[in-house]
Amino acid sequence: MVTVGIDPHKHVHIAVAVAADGTRIGKPVTLKNNALLIPTLLTWIRAVTDGTPVTWAIEDGRGHARRLADGLLLAGHQVAWVPARLMAAHRKLHAATGAKSDTVDATAVAHAAIATPGLDRHRIDEHVRELRVLVDYRTDLIKRRTMVINQLKAQLHIWLDHTPGDLARPKHVTALITLLDTARLSAHVGQVLTDMATEIADFNRRVHDLDTTIKELVSPLAPTLLQITGISHASAAVLIAEIGDITRFPSSAKLARYTGCAPIPVYSSDQERHRLHRGGNRRLNSVLYTAAIVQKRFHPGAQELLARHEPTKGKRGARRILQRHLIDVIHRAMTTDQASWDHQITRHRPAA
């Protein structure tokens, strides 16, 4: 059995093959994180191992390595997640004193996987995988729509005295197209502006259709999550797509750290204080920020919590406390919802 340790990064992944006795096999490889990653990685390991069974061990950074793990699993390989602390412990154990590099980290990941066979194995939930594609595509559509809206507004103020409001709303786009038809514009200018407005209308329709599809998929998956004030179907889809298996976060505190909502202690001179955590998954952090803003307006419990903390923490500090509290609520809700998924899978699983 050969274990391949991988140190994942945003643009490249570093892989090292290690035998069962802990010795390195072949040379480490650095691979670009692009569409050719999986076939290149499999070609490399076949040349190194000559058909020996392989287990892939990846340092647990699922934001950068999730697609890599999905690809390896779909190719028929086993993928184990190695916690960063476990990797660091084996790096100290096996590497030279003070040694730190991507190759050293990848080797430590493989050693950790060999020494700890009961590590969490990667699996793909089809519901989660489907939502990831839809959520990513919706985000991309909104970015492109925003770009065209900004370009159109930059041109409109030159030719028109009035521009309808939020062009993400279909009625405003329709009003703009009507206005362009009656405005005194040259043929070329009128055509370009009308084409841009028509393109925005098409984006609006596609986003609306995606929202309808996402709502149909999320409603049976997250009934408890959707009961939380401020969590829309789109927000629930982002939570499910980014978090996946909620059981990989044994506590809400770990989820709070992952989302960037856990304050970082910076104690000094017997003064206990915390600072804002600017890391974590920013897409999830954005969902929590939006939920906190909505709860500030409509949820009595959240309003009471904010009123209690604003005198000492200020408005921003109080809102961050609310976001941290929301993590506890979301963790419980997602745990409840996923338990129903597992129950349905067990109930529909054919008898042996």
N, C-alpha and C positions, 0 to 999 in steps of 0.2 A: 504493500500500500504506500502510495506517495501522497504527501500533503503539500498543497501549494498555498503559501501564505501571500496575501495581497494587501498592500498598503494603498488605499484608494485616495485619489485627489480629484480636483475638479477637472483638470485637463489631461492628466496622465495617471496610469496605475502602474505600480511596481510589483512584479511577481517573482517569487523565489520558490523553487521546488526542493522539498526536504524529504529524505527517506525516513522510514519508521524508526531508525536508530538515531535520528537527529542530525545526520550529515547532509550537507547541501549537495544537490544533484544539478550538474550543469551550471550555466551562468544565469544570473538574474536578468530579467528582461523588463524594459520600460516601454509601455504601450500607450498610444494616444487614445483618449476616451472619445472615440467617434464610432461611426457605423461599422467599421471593420474590426472593432475590438474583439468580439467573440470569435469569429473565424481565425483571426491572427493568434489569439490566445490558445485556441484548441490545436492549431497547427504546431505552435511552439511546444506544447506539453506532449503531443504525440511523438515529436522528435526526441524529446528528453527522456520520456519514460518507456517508450517502445511497447505500448499496450498495457502497462501496469495500471490497475485501478487507481483512480485519483479522487481525493477529497479536497474541495476548495475551501480555504479558510480566509475570511475577509474581516478586516478590522471594522468594528461596528460603527460605520459612518454611513447610515443608509440613505442619507441625502445624496451623496456622491456615488455610492456603489449599488443602489437599488436596481438600476437597469442592468448592471453587470450581473448581479445575483439572479435576476429574472432570466437573463439569457442563458446562463450556465445551467440553471434548473430546467429550462425548456429543452436544453441540449442533452438532458438525461444524466446530469451530474449532481452530486450531493454538495450542498453549500452550507457551511457553518459560520455563524457570526461570533467573532471574538471580541469581548469587551475591551475597551481601550486600557483599562487598569490592569487587566490580565496580561495584555500584550506588554505593557510597561514593566510588569514584574518579571516576565521572562526575558525582556531585554537586559535588565540588570543582572539576571542570573547567567545568561549565556554570552553577552557581548563584553568587550573589553571595557574597563572602567571609563565612564564618561562618553563612550561611543554612542553616536546618535546620527543616523542617516535613514533614508527611505529603505535602503536594502536591509539594514539592520532591523528596522521595524517590521518589514515583510517577513524576515526570518523568524523574528520573535512571535509573530502571529501564527506561523506554522508550528513552532514549538509549543505554543499555548494550546493549539488545537489537538496536537498529539497527546499532550499531558492531560487534557480535559475532554474526554470523548463525549461527555453529556452536554456539550454546548447546544445552544438554541439553533435549530436547523431552519433554513429559509424555506418558506412555502409561499405559494401564490394563491390568493383568494380571487376567484374570477370576478366577483362583484367589485372588489377593490381595484383590480387591474382595469376593469372597464371604466370605472369612475375616474381613474387617473388620466386616461386618454381624453375623456370628455372635458374634465376640468382644465387640463393643459391646453386643449384646443380652444375652449371658451376664453381662457386668459389671453391666448394669442390673438383671437378675434377682437377682443376688447382693446388690446394694444394697437392693432392696426386701425380699428375704427377711430380711436382717439387721435392717431396720427393724421388721418384724413380730415377729421373734424377741425383739428388745429390748422392744417394747411388751408382748408376752405375758409375758416374765419379770418385767417391772415389776408386772404384775397378779398373777402366780402367787404371789409371796412373801407376798401378803396373805391368800390363801385356802388355800394348801397348805404343809405342813411340808417337803415334798421336791419338787424339780423335776428331772426327768431331765437328763442332761448336754447334750452338743452337739446341739442341735435341728436342725442341718444334716444329721444322720444319720437316715435313715428309721426305724431301729429305736427310736431315742429318742422320735421323734414318735409312733410307734405306742404306745409305753409310756405316754406322756403322755395320749394320748386314752383309753386304758384306765383310767388313774388318774382322769381327769376323770369318766368314766362311774360310777365307784364312790364318788367323793367326795361329801360332804354339802354341796352348793352349792344356792343358789336356782336356779330354772329359768332366769331371765334371765342370771345370771352364768355358769352352766354352759354355756348356749347360746353366749354370746359367746366364752368361752375355747375351747370346742370348735371354733367357726368359725375362730378365729385359728390353732389347731393344724392344722386341715384346710387352711387357706390355705398354711401353711408346708410341709405335705406335698406340696401341688400345686407349689410352687416347687421343692422337692427333685426331684420327678419331671421338671420341665421343664429344670432345670439338668443332670440326669443325661442326658436325651435330647440336649441340646445337646453335652455332652461326648462322647457317642457319635458324633454327626455330625462334630464337629471332629476327633476321632481318625481317622475314615475319610478326611477331606479332607487332614489334615496328614501322615499316614503316608507316602504316595507322594511328597509334596513336600519333605520334610525328613528323609530317612533318616540323613544325616550329622549333622544338628543334634540329632536325638533320641538319638544315641549319647552325647552329653555328659551326664555325671552332673548331676542337678539340673534338667535341661530336660525337663519333661513335655510332653504333647501340647498342653495349654492354654498353657503358656509358649511353646512353639514357634509356636503360632498367633498369640500376641500379638507375637512378634518379627517374623514375616512380615507381619502386618497393619500394624504401625507403621513398619517399615523399608521394606517393599515391595521395590523394586529395589536390591539390595545394591551394585550397581556405582556407584550415586551416591555411595558412600563409597569413594574410591580406596584408602584405608588404614584400618587398624583404629584409628589415632589419631583420625581424623575421626569414626568411629563412637563412640569413647569420649567425645569432646566432646559429641556429640549425645545420648548417654545420661546425661550428667552424671557419668561415671566417670573423667574425666581431671582430675587435680589441677591447680590453678591456681598458677603460680609467683608468689610474693610476696617476691622478693629485696630485701634492705635491708641496708646497712652491711656489705657483703661476706658476708652470711649467706644461704646458699641454703636456702630452705624453701618448702613448698607448703601451700596450704589447700584445704579441701574445696570442690568445685564443687557448689553447691546448685541449679543450673539444669538444663537438659537435659530430656529426655522422662522424666517421672516414672513413667509406666507401664512403660517399658523398664527404668528404674532399679530398680523394684520386682521385676521378673523376675530381674534379675541379683543382687539382694540375696538372694532366695529360693534361687537356684542356689548362691550362695556358702555359705549356711547348710547346705544339703544336702551340699555337697562337704566342708564342715568335719566332718561326721559320718561320711561314707561313702567319701570319696576319699583314698587314701594320699598322692598327690602334693600335693593341696591341704593336707592335714594337715601335711606336711613344710614346705610354703611358709609356712604360718601359724606353725609353731613357729620357723622361722628369723627371721621379722620381728617377732613379738610382743614380744621383749625390748626392741627399740628403738622400735617404732612403737605398741605397745599392741595390745589386741585389736581395737579398731575400725580403727585404722590398717592392721593386717595384713589385716583383712577387705576393706578398700578396695583394697589391693594385689591381693588375690585376684580381686576384681571386675574390676579393670583387666586382669588376665591372662585372665580369662574372655572379655573382649571380643575379644582376639586369637584365641582358640579359636573363638568364635562367628562371627567375621568369616570365618575360613577355611572353616568348615563351611557357612555360607550361600552363600559364593562357589562352593563345590563343588556344592551342591544346585542353585543357580540355573543353573549350566552345563548340568546335566542337563535343566532345563526348556527352555533355549534349544535344546538338541540335539533334544528331542522336537518343539518347534515347527517347526524346520527340516526334520525328517524327515517331518512330516505336512503340510507346506506344499505345495499343488498346484503342479505345474510350470507355468512361464509359457508 
